[in-house]
Amino acid sequence: MTKVLVVQNGRGGGPRRFGAWLEQEGVTLDVVHAYAGAPLPRRLDHAAILPLGGGPMPDDDVAMPWLAAVRELVAEALERDVPVFGVCQGGQLLAHVAGGRVTASHGEPELGSTPIALRPEAAEDALFAGLPPRVTAVQRHVDAITELPAGAVWLAESERCPHQAFRYGARAWGVQFHPEAGADRVHAWSDESIRARGFDPVRLRTEADRDEQESAQVWQQVAHRFAQAVRAEG
């Protein structure tokens, strides 16, 4: 079995290119549109789980009543050493479940294509080893992981948000950024929403277009490596 449970928490927040890259590697996606009321499984009968982004905090069960079920599934994955790849809110949720701390509206917001620096610890990581020391990825967040879980391996950081990527245990990864999002997502954001966060729409889109090719190559490689972890589980 090489089926990945993908938890989609918002209408526009699907697996996109990251999901397509996994499928190219022979992985099957089971996308649950949780935001639309689709039920989540009670047990994790999958080779991996991929919780995606969403606006609220990872424990805001009022705004997103299904998050409690997602946390239980991630906890089960950690207990059974099933691969996890959490994106944005999904990465925060992994940190929360594993005992870290997530803080609402912390620091300065990140929006658009953002430089990310790999830390020395990334050199020994199954997903991040050998990547360029400086990479870019699309960001869209105001909340942040402010304390990693005990024993987590800190893999990447940015100027505004230190905890950009981490690994917990052997096969659970959380990222603050959006490897599934390309420049097209930045172009889809309204000028008003961009300016509201203190950014210039023209500059943001220009930077996303400039970084697109190199960024896609990097995150496709990470998707390929995660697919290997999924196939090993299956």
C-alpha positions as CSV (number, residue, x, y, z in Angstrom):
1,M,0.0,0.0,0.0
2,T,1.4,3.4,-1.0
3,K,-1.6,5.5,-0.2
4,V,-1.2,8.9,1.5
5,L,-3.9,10.5,3.5
6,V,-4.0,14.2,2.5
7,V,-6.1,16.4,4.8
8,Q,-7.3,19.5,2.9
9,N,-8.3,22.2,5.4
10,G,-9.4,25.0,2.9
11,R,-11.0,25.2,-0.5
12,G,-7.9,26.6,-2.2
13,G,-5.4,24.5,-0.2
14,G,-5.0,21.2,-2.1
15,P,-1.8,19.2,-2.6
16,R,-1.2,20.8,-6.0
17,R,2.2,20.2,-7.5
18,F,3.6,18.4,-4.4
19,G,0.8,15.9,-4.8
20,A,1.5,15.5,-8.5
21,W,5.1,14.9,-7.8
22,L,4.2,12.2,-5.3
23,E,1.9,10.6,-7.9
24,Q,4.7,10.6,-10.4
25,E,6.6,8.4,-8.0
26,G,3.8,5.9,-7.8
27,V,2.1,7.2,-4.6
28,T,-1.7,7.3,-4.4
29,L,-3.4,10.3,-2.8
30,D,-6.5,9.9,-0.7
31,V,-7.5,13.6,-0.4
32,V,-10.1,14.3,2.3
33,H,-11.8,17.7,1.9
34,A,-12.2,18.2,5.6
35,Y,-13.2,21.8,5.2
36,A,-16.3,20.7,3.2
37,G,-17.4,18.2,5.9
38,A,-15.8,15.0,4.4
39,P,-15.2,12.5,7.2
40,L,-11.7,11.6,8.3
41,P,-10.9,7.9,9.1
42,R,-10.9,6.9,12.7
43,R,-7.6,5.0,12.2
44,L,-4.7,5.7,9.9
45,D,-5.0,2.9,7.3
46,H,-2.5,4.7,5.1
47,A,1.3,4.6,4.4
48,A,1.6,8.3,5.4
49,I,-0.3,11.4,6.3
50,L,0.0,14.9,4.8
51,P,-1.9,17.6,6.7
52,L,-2.1,20.8,4.7
53,G,-2.4,24.4,5.6
54,G,-5.3,26.4,7.1
55,G,-5.8,29.8,8.7
56,P,-6.6,29.0,12.4
57,M,-4.2,27.7,15.0
58,P,-3.7,23.9,15.0
59,D,-5.8,23.5,18.1
60,D,-8.7,25.8,17.2
61,D,-11.4,23.3,17.3
62,V,-14.1,26.0,17.2
63,A,-13.0,27.3,13.8
64,M,-12.2,23.8,12.5
65,P,-14.0,21.1,14.4
66,W,-12.2,18.3,12.5
67,L,-8.7,19.3,13.8
68,A,-9.1,17.1,16.9
69,A,-9.4,14.1,14.6
70,V,-6.4,15.2,12.6
71,R,-4.3,15.6,15.7
72,E,-5.3,12.0,16.7
73,L,-4.3,10.7,13.4
74,V,-0.9,12.5,13.5
75,A,-0.4,11.2,17.1
76,E,-1.1,7.7,15.8
77,A,1.4,8.1,13.0
78,L,4.1,9.2,15.4
79,E,3.4,6.3,17.7
80,R,3.6,3.8,14.8
81,D,6.4,5.6,12.9
82,V,4.3,6.2,9.9
83,P,5.7,9.1,7.7
84,V,4.2,12.5,8.2
85,F,4.7,15.7,6.1
86,G,2.9,18.7,7.6
87,V,2.6,21.9,5.6
88,C,2.1,25.3,7.2
89,Q,-0.8,24.7,9.7
90,G,-0.1,21.0,9.2
91,G,3.5,21.6,10.3
92,Q,2.4,23.6,13.3
93,L,-0.1,20.8,14.1
94,L,2.8,18.2,14.1
95,A,4.8,20.5,16.4
96,H,1.8,20.9,18.7
97,V,1.0,17.1,18.9
98,A,4.7,16.3,19.6
99,G,4.9,18.8,22.5
100,G,6.1,22.0,20.9
101,R,4.6,25.4,21.0
102,V,2.7,27.4,18.3
103,T,2.0,31.1,18.9
104,A,-0.7,33.1,17.1
105,S,0.2,36.3,15.2
106,H,3.8,35.9,16.3
107,G,6.5,38.2,14.9
108,E,6.3,39.6,11.3
109,P,4.1,38.0,8.6
110,E,5.7,36.1,5.7
111,L,4.1,36.3,2.3
112,G,5.2,35.3,-1.1
113,S,8.5,33.7,-2.2
114,T,10.8,33.8,0.8
115,P,14.5,32.9,1.2
116,I,15.1,30.0,3.5
117,A,18.5,28.9,4.9
118,L,19.2,25.3,5.6
119,R,20.9,24.6,9.0
120,P,23.9,22.2,9.4
121,E,21.5,19.5,10.7
122,A,19.9,19.3,7.3
123,A,23.0,17.6,5.9
124,E,22.0,14.4,7.7
125,D,18.3,14.5,6.9
126,A,16.6,12.1,4.5
127,L,14.6,14.8,2.8
128,F,16.8,17.9,3.0
129,A,20.4,16.5,2.7
130,G,22.3,18.0,-0.3
131,L,19.8,20.7,-1.1
132,P,21.2,24.2,-1.8
133,P,22.1,26.1,1.4
134,R,19.7,28.8,0.4
135,V,16.3,27.9,-1.1
136,T,13.0,29.8,-1.7
137,A,9.5,28.8,-1.0
138,V,6.1,30.4,-1.0
139,Q,4.9,31.6,2.4
140,R,1.5,32.8,3.7
141,H,1.3,32.9,7.5
142,V,1.2,35.1,10.6
143,D,1.2,32.3,13.3
144,A,4.5,30.5,14.0
145,I,6.1,27.6,15.8
146,T,7.9,29.3,18.7
147,E,9.2,26.2,20.4
148,L,10.1,22.9,18.7
149,P,9.2,19.6,20.4
150,A,11.9,18.1,22.6
151,G,14.2,16.0,20.5
152,A,13.2,17.5,17.2
153,V,15.9,18.2,14.6
154,W,15.8,21.8,13.4
155,L,16.4,21.8,9.6
156,A,15.8,25.3,8.2
157,E,15.1,28.9,9.2
158,S,14.3,32.3,7.7
159,E,14.9,35.9,8.7
160,R,11.4,36.4,10.1
161,C,10.5,32.9,11.2
162,P,13.2,30.7,12.7
163,H,11.4,27.3,12.6
164,Q,10.8,26.8,8.9
165,A,11.4,23.0,8.8
166,F,12.0,20.3,11.4
167,R,12.0,16.6,11.8
168,Y,10.5,14.7,14.7
169,G,11.6,11.2,15.2
170,A,12.8,9.3,12.1
171,R,10.1,10.1,9.6
172,A,7.9,13.0,10.6
173,W,8.6,16.4,9.0
174,G,6.9,19.8,9.4
175,V,7.4,22.8,7.3
176,Q,6.1,26.3,7.7
177,F,6.3,27.2,4.0
178,H,4.3,25.8,1.1
179,P,6.3,23.5,-1.2
180,E,3.1,22.7,-3.0
181,A,2.5,26.3,-4.1
182,G,4.1,27.9,-7.1
183,A,4.1,31.4,-8.5
184,D,0.5,30.9,-9.8
185,R,-0.8,31.0,-6.2
186,V,0.9,34.3,-5.5
187,H,-0.7,35.7,-8.7
188,A,-4.1,34.5,-7.5
189,W,-3.9,36.6,-4.3
190,S,-5.7,40.0,-4.5
191,D,-3.8,43.2,-4.3
192,E,-5.8,44.2,-1.3
193,S,-4.9,41.1,0.7
194,I,-1.2,41.5,-0.1
195,R,-1.2,45.2,0.8
196,A,-3.0,44.4,4.1
197,R,0.0,42.3,5.2
198,G,2.4,45.2,4.3
199,F,3.7,43.9,1.0
200,D,3.8,45.3,-2.5
201,P,1.8,43.2,-5.0
202,V,4.0,43.8,-8.0
203,R,7.2,43.1,-6.2
204,L,5.7,39.9,-4.6
205,R,4.7,38.5,-8.0
206,T,7.9,39.4,-9.7
207,E,9.9,37.7,-7.0
208,A,7.7,34.6,-7.2
209,D,8.2,34.4,-11.0
210,R,11.9,34.8,-10.6
211,D,12.3,32.0,-8.1
212,E,9.8,29.6,-9.7
213,Q,12.0,27.3,-11.7
214,E,14.7,26.8,-9.0
215,S,12.1,26.4,-6.2
216,A,10.2,23.8,-8.1
217,Q,13.3,21.7,-8.7
218,V,14.2,21.7,-5.0
219,W,10.7,20.8,-3.7
220,Q,10.2,18.2,-6.4
221,Q,13.3,16.5,-5.1
222,V,11.9,16.6,-1.5
223,A,8.7,15.1,-2.8
224,H,10.6,12.4,-4.5
225,R,12.4,11.6,-1.2
226,F,9.2,11.6,0.8
227,A,7.7,9.2,-1.8
228,Q,10.6,6.9,-1.0
229,A,9.7,7.0,2.7
230,V,6.0,6.3,1.8
231,R,7.0,3.3,-0.4
232,A,9.2,1.9,2.3
233,E,6.2,2.1,4.7
234,G,3.9,0.5,2.2
